[in-house]
Amino acid sequence: MLRRLLRKTARRNTAVACHWIRGRDHSELLWLVGDARRFNAQGAAPTNTTERDVLRSQDENDWHTADDIRLLARMAALFHDIGKANPAFQKKLRGVTRERSSGFTAE
């Protein structure tokens, strides 16, 4: 009955597929009304298509190579080591001073 009603009222842009859900991962195409070219052999069709890059994937990830990441990791390790070699930090490790310092000394 639904198919009959759809066929009477379908316009040029109408495309409807009816599926019988057989199981959790299995459905069977029963019938199509309208433009069958909009569906694949299993009766599936995209809900919307566009030529534009709506996800803008090139804007999301600007880490194009592992070289950038490797360089920044090396710089972070270098600054970490420089901070540990600071005389004020070394005094704090030895227990000579208990005060907090900014890390810079006027020696």
C-alpha positions as CSV (number, residue, x, y, z in Angstrom):
1,M,0.0,0.0,0.0
2,L,2.8,2.4,0.9
3,R,4.5,1.7,-2.4
4,R,1.3,2.3,-4.3
5,L,0.8,5.7,-2.6
6,L,4.4,6.7,-3.2
7,R,4.1,5.9,-6.9
8,K,1.1,8.1,-7.2
9,T,2.6,11.1,-5.4
10,A,6.3,10.7,-6.4
11,R,7.8,13.6,-8.2
12,R,10.8,13.8,-10.5
13,N,13.3,14.1,-7.6
14,T,11.7,11.4,-5.4
15,A,13.7,8.3,-4.6
16,V,12.6,5.9,-2.0
17,A,14.0,2.4,-1.1
18,C,12.2,-0.1,1.1
19,H,14.4,-2.6,3.0
20,W,13.4,-5.6,5.0
21,I,15.6,-5.8,8.1
22,R,16.4,-9.5,8.4
23,G,18.9,-9.2,11.2
24,R,21.3,-7.0,13.0
25,D,23.8,-6.8,10.1
26,H,21.5,-7.9,7.2
27,S,18.8,-6.2,5.3
28,E,17.2,-7.0,2.0
29,L,16.1,-4.5,-0.7
30,L,12.4,-5.0,-1.4
31,W,11.4,-2.3,-3.8
32,L,12.3,1.2,-5.2
33,V,10.1,4.1,-6.1
34,G,11.3,7.0,-8.2
35,D,14.8,7.5,-9.6
36,A,16.6,4.1,-9.2
37,R,19.8,5.6,-10.4
38,R,20.3,7.3,-7.0
39,F,20.8,3.9,-5.3
40,N,23.5,1.3,-5.6
41,A,22.7,-2.5,-6.1
42,Q,22.0,-2.9,-2.4
43,G,19.6,0.1,-2.3
44,A,21.9,2.4,-0.4
45,A,22.3,6.0,-1.3
46,P,24.3,8.9,0.1
47,T,22.1,11.4,2.0
48,N,24.0,14.4,0.6
49,T,26.9,14.9,-1.8
50,T,29.1,17.9,-2.4
51,E,32.2,18.7,-4.3
52,R,33.4,21.2,-1.6
53,D,35.9,20.2,1.1
54,V,33.5,20.8,4.0
55,L,35.8,18.9,6.5
56,R,38.7,21.2,5.5
57,S,41.1,18.4,6.3
58,Q,44.1,20.4,5.1
59,D,43.4,22.9,7.9
60,E,43.1,20.3,10.6
61,N,46.5,18.7,10.4
62,D,49.5,20.9,9.7
63,W,52.0,18.3,10.8
64,H,52.8,17.1,7.4
65,T,56.0,15.2,8.3
66,A,57.5,13.5,11.2
67,D,60.5,15.8,10.8
68,D,58.6,18.7,12.4
69,I,57.7,16.6,15.4
70,R,61.2,15.2,15.7
71,L,62.7,18.7,15.7
72,L,60.3,20.0,18.3
73,A,61.0,17.0,20.6
74,R,64.7,17.5,20.3
75,M,64.3,21.2,21.2
76,A,62.1,20.3,24.2
77,A,64.7,17.8,25.4
78,L,67.5,20.4,25.0
79,F,65.6,23.0,27.1
80,H,64.8,20.4,29.7
81,D,68.5,19.6,30.0
82,I,69.5,23.2,30.2
83,G,67.0,23.7,33.0
84,K,68.4,20.8,35.0
85,A,72.0,22.2,34.6
86,N,71.0,25.5,36.1
87,P,73.0,26.2,39.3
88,A,69.9,27.1,41.3
89,F,68.2,23.9,40.5
90,Q,71.4,21.9,41.3
91,K,71.6,23.6,44.8
92,K,68.0,22.6,45.4
93,L,68.7,19.0,44.5
94,R,71.6,18.9,46.9
95,G,69.4,20.3,49.7
96,V,71.5,23.5,50.1
97,T,68.5,25.8,49.6
98,R,64.8,25.3,50.3
99,E,63.6,28.5,48.7
100,R,62.0,28.7,45.4
101,S,63.9,30.5,42.7
102,S,63.0,31.8,39.3
103,G,65.8,29.7,37.9
104,F,68.0,32.6,37.0
105,T,71.1,33.6,39.0
106,A,73.2,36.7,38.8
107,E,76.6,35.0,38.9
